[in-house]
Amino acid sequence: MSRIVAITGAAGNIGRKLSAHCVGLGWTLRRLDRSAMPGVIAADLLQYDDTWAASFAGVDAVIHLAGHGSQFGDWRMAQENIDMTANVLRAARRHGARRVIFASSNWVMVGYRFAGVTITPDLTPHPLTPYGMSKLAGERLGWDVAQQGVGFIAFRIGWNQPVPGNRPGPHMTMGRWGQQMWLSDRDLCQAHERAVLAEGVDFAVLNLMSDNPGMPWDIETTKRVIGYAPQDGWTAELDEAKSAQEEMARRSRALAADLEAQVMLSEW
């Protein structure tokens, strides 16, 4: 059955991949990005404007990918990410979109990198950067819009590399953590297809990685809620140099956590 889907950030890495997948399914696309190009509507999502918001009218889903993608961006970028998401949700509600699918991020949970726990969607969020905080804020804004009748699914997306082939391997940064977040192109696309089609989901926050052996990320909830069926997986490989970097990162994080605790206990 055909669907009508709007995609923000349609010219980016994930946007291009999802656009091609939706076209292959025979779905009708309304693509938005910062600059106009063939088949793409120019939209400054920092400014609410019905000239772009009207493209959400009657769609089955808005896939919201647009935003500053740098994990190391500052608080200004975080604020703009939050503002863009708020405007997209306002437009979806005003123009009768059935559901919003939000590109959240693994960076909402990066504080658990060395915790040795299973990272389930209901585990307390632990972002360490403004970028991660902006994605967490987007999830909470989604909770509000879901109470007003617009379905909302947030994907805490792993690592889908913006390179041809998106092959996993030791070249990926952040050691074991980085490799175990790998998300193949076909798993990315299948999950979003299922998020558009899934029935009876009013609100959900879900992890989205491929089925990588040994990873801490729980994707069983994703499978159950939307029918996600990953086809790919990668076992992390660390050579001696990468293992040394991993241990250094572990020690640095432990030191940072101790300093954070001391600051919180001190008088300002």
C-alpha positions as CSV (number, residue, x, y, z in Angstrom):
1,M,0.0,0.0,0.0
2,S,1.3,3.4,-0.9
3,R,2.2,6.0,1.7
4,I,2.9,9.7,1.7
5,V,6.1,10.6,3.6
6,A,7.8,14.0,4.3
7,I,11.5,13.9,5.0
8,T,13.4,16.9,6.6
9,G,17.1,16.9,6.0
10,A,16.5,15.0,2.8
11,A,19.8,15.9,1.2
12,G,21.9,14.5,4.0
13,N,23.5,11.1,4.4
14,I,20.5,9.3,5.9
15,G,18.0,11.5,4.0
16,R,19.3,10.4,0.7
17,K,19.3,6.7,1.6
18,L,15.7,6.8,3.0
19,S,14.5,8.9,0.0
20,A,15.8,6.2,-2.4
21,H,14.3,3.5,-0.4
22,C,10.9,5.2,-0.2
23,V,10.9,5.8,-4.0
24,G,11.7,2.1,-4.5
25,L,8.6,1.3,-2.4
26,G,6.5,3.4,-4.7
27,W,5.7,5.9,-1.9
28,T,5.0,9.6,-2.5
29,L,7.8,11.8,-1.1
30,R,7.8,15.4,0.1
31,R,11.5,16.3,0.7
32,L,12.7,19.3,2.6
33,D,16.2,20.7,3.1
34,R,17.9,24.0,3.7
35,S,18.4,24.7,0.0
36,A,16.1,24.1,-2.9
37,M,17.2,21.5,-5.5
38,P,15.3,19.3,-7.9
39,G,12.6,17.5,-6.0
40,V,13.5,19.3,-2.7
41,I,11.6,22.1,-1.0
42,A,13.8,24.8,0.6
43,A,12.9,25.1,4.3
44,D,14.4,27.1,7.1
45,L,13.1,25.0,10.0
46,L,14.4,27.6,12.6
47,Q,11.6,29.8,11.4
48,Y,8.0,28.4,11.5
49,D,6.4,29.1,8.1
50,D,3.4,27.6,6.5
51,T,5.1,27.7,3.2
52,W,7.1,24.6,4.3
53,A,4.8,23.4,7.1
54,A,2.0,22.8,4.6
55,S,4.0,20.1,3.0
56,F,3.1,18.0,6.1
57,A,-0.6,18.1,5.3
58,G,-2.1,14.7,5.4
59,V,1.1,12.7,5.4
60,D,1.4,9.3,6.9
61,A,4.7,10.2,8.5
62,V,7.2,13.0,8.9
63,I,10.8,11.7,9.1
64,H,12.6,14.4,10.9
65,L,16.4,14.2,10.2
66,A,17.3,17.9,9.9
67,G,19.6,19.5,12.4
68,H,23.2,20.1,13.3
69,G,24.8,16.7,13.1
70,S,28.2,17.4,14.9
71,Q,28.4,15.4,18.1
72,F,30.8,18.1,19.4
73,G,28.7,21.1,18.6
74,D,28.2,23.9,21.1
75,W,25.1,25.0,23.1
76,R,24.0,27.3,20.3
77,M,23.8,24.4,17.9
78,A,21.9,22.4,20.5
79,Q,19.4,25.2,21.0
80,E,18.8,25.4,17.2
81,N,18.3,21.6,17.0
82,I,15.7,21.9,19.7
83,D,14.0,24.8,18.0
84,M,13.9,23.0,14.7
85,T,12.3,20.0,16.3
86,A,9.7,22.1,18.1
87,N,8.8,23.8,14.8
88,V,8.5,20.4,12.9
89,L,6.3,19.0,15.7
90,R,4.1,22.1,15.6
91,A,3.7,21.8,11.8
92,A,2.9,18.1,12.1
93,R,0.2,18.7,14.6
94,R,-1.2,21.7,12.8
95,H,-1.4,20.0,9.4
96,G,-2.6,16.6,10.5
97,A,0.5,14.3,10.1
98,R,-0.3,10.9,11.4
99,R,3.2,10.3,12.9
100,V,6.6,11.9,13.4
101,I,9.7,9.7,13.2
102,F,12.5,11.5,14.9
103,A,16.3,11.0,14.4
104,S,17.5,10.9,17.9
105,S,21.0,9.6,18.7
106,N,23.1,7.1,20.5
107,W,24.7,10.2,22.1
108,V,21.7,10.4,24.4
109,M,23.3,7.4,26.2
110,V,27.0,7.9,25.6
111,G,27.6,8.2,29.4
112,Y,27.1,4.4,29.6
113,R,30.1,3.6,27.2
114,F,32.1,2.0,29.9
115,A,29.3,1.1,32.4
116,G,28.9,-2.6,31.4
117,V,25.1,-2.4,31.4
118,T,22.5,-3.4,28.8
119,I,21.3,-0.1,27.3
120,T,17.5,-0.4,27.1
121,P,15.3,2.4,25.9
122,D,13.9,3.0,29.4
123,L,17.3,3.3,31.0
124,T,17.8,6.8,32.5
125,P,19.3,9.0,29.7
126,H,23.0,9.9,30.1
127,P,24.1,12.4,27.5
128,L,27.5,14.1,28.0
129,T,27.4,16.8,25.2
130,P,25.1,19.6,24.1
131,Y,24.3,17.5,21.0
132,G,23.1,14.6,23.1
133,M,21.1,16.9,25.2
134,S,19.4,18.4,22.1
135,K,18.4,14.9,21.0
136,L,17.0,14.1,24.5
137,A,15.0,17.3,24.4
138,G,13.6,16.3,21.0
139,E,12.4,13.0,22.5
140,R,10.6,14.8,25.4
141,L,9.0,17.3,23.0
142,G,7.7,14.2,21.1
143,W,6.1,12.9,24.3
144,D,4.1,16.1,24.5
145,V,2.9,16.0,20.9
146,A,2.0,12.3,21.3
147,Q,-0.5,13.4,24.0
148,Q,-2.1,15.6,21.4
149,G,-2.8,12.9,18.9
150,V,0.3,12.8,16.7
151,G,2.2,9.5,16.9
152,F,5.9,9.8,17.7
153,I,8.7,7.3,17.3
154,A,12.3,8.3,18.2
155,F,15.2,6.2,16.9
156,R,18.4,6.4,18.9
157,I,20.4,5.8,15.8
158,G,23.8,4.1,15.9
159,W,26.5,4.7,13.4
160,N,25.5,4.8,9.8
161,Q,28.6,6.1,8.0
162,P,28.4,8.7,5.3
163,V,30.7,6.9,3.0
164,P,30.1,4.6,0.0
165,G,29.3,1.1,1.2
166,N,29.1,2.0,4.9
167,R,31.4,-0.9,5.8
168,P,32.1,-1.6,9.5
169,G,35.6,-2.2,10.8
170,P,38.5,-1.1,13.0
171,H,38.7,2.2,11.1
172,M,35.7,3.4,13.1
173,T,36.5,5.6,16.0
174,M,35.5,5.2,19.7
175,G,36.8,1.6,19.7
176,R,34.5,-1.2,20.6
177,W,31.7,1.2,21.4
178,G,31.8,2.7,17.9
179,Q,31.9,-0.6,16.1
180,Q,29.1,-2.1,18.2
181,M,26.8,0.8,17.1
182,W,27.2,0.1,13.4
183,L,23.9,0.3,11.4
184,S,23.9,-1.0,7.9
185,D,22.0,0.9,5.1
186,R,19.5,-1.8,4.6
187,D,18.7,-2.1,8.3
188,L,18.4,1.7,8.5
189,C,15.9,1.7,5.7
190,Q,13.9,-1.3,6.9
191,A,13.5,0.2,10.4
192,H,12.1,3.4,9.0
193,E,9.8,1.6,6.7
194,R,8.5,-0.4,9.6
195,A,8.1,2.8,11.7
196,V,5.9,4.3,9.0
197,L,3.8,1.2,8.7
198,A,3.6,0.1,12.3
199,E,0.1,0.2,13.9
200,G,-0.9,0.9,17.4
201,V,2.3,2.9,18.4
202,D,1.4,6.2,20.0
203,F,4.9,6.9,21.4
204,A,8.1,5.0,21.5
205,V,11.9,5.6,22.0
206,L,13.8,2.8,20.4
207,N,17.5,1.8,19.8
208,L,18.5,1.4,16.2
209,M,21.6,-0.6,15.4
210,S,22.3,-3.6,13.3
211,D,22.4,-7.0,15.1
212,N,26.0,-6.6,16.3
213,P,27.2,-9.5,18.4
214,G,28.2,-8.5,22.0
215,M,26.8,-5.0,21.8
216,P,25.3,-3.4,24.9
217,W,22.3,-2.0,23.0
218,D,18.9,-3.6,23.4
219,I,17.1,-3.9,20.0
220,E,14.6,-6.6,21.2
221,T,12.2,-3.8,22.1
222,T,12.6,-2.3,18.6
223,K,11.8,-5.7,17.1
224,R,8.7,-6.1,19.2
225,V,7.3,-2.6,18.9
226,I,7.6,-2.0,15.1
227,G,8.6,-5.4,13.7
228,Y,12.2,-4.5,13.0
229,A,14.1,-7.5,11.5
230,P,17.8,-6.6,11.1
231,Q,19.7,-8.5,8.4
232,D,23.2,-7.4,9.2
233,G,25.7,-7.5,12.1
234,W,29.4,-6.9,12.8
235,T,31.7,-8.3,15.5
236,A,34.0,-5.6,16.8
237,E,37.7,-6.0,16.1
238,L,40.4,-4.2,18.2
239,D,44.1,-4.5,17.4
240,E,46.7,-3.7,20.1
241,A,46.8,0.1,19.3
242,K,43.0,0.3,19.4
243,S,42.9,-1.6,22.6
244,A,45.4,0.8,24.2
245,Q,43.2,3.8,23.0
246,E,40.2,2.1,24.5
247,E,41.9,1.7,27.9
248,M,43.0,5.3,27.8
249,A,39.5,6.5,27.0
250,R,38.1,4.4,29.9
251,R,40.6,6.0,32.4
252,S,39.9,9.5,31.1
253,R,36.1,9.0,31.5
254,A,36.6,7.7,35.0
255,L,38.7,10.7,35.9
256,A,36.1,13.1,34.3
257,A,33.3,11.4,36.3
258,D,35.3,11.9,39.5
259,L,35.8,15.6,38.8
260,E,32.1,16.0,37.9
261,A,31.2,14.5,41.3
262,Q,33.6,16.8,43.1
263,V,32.2,19.9,41.4
264,M,28.6,18.9,42.2
265,L,29.5,18.5,45.9
266,S,31.3,21.8,46.1
267,E,29.9,25.2,46.7
268,W,29.6,27.5,43.7
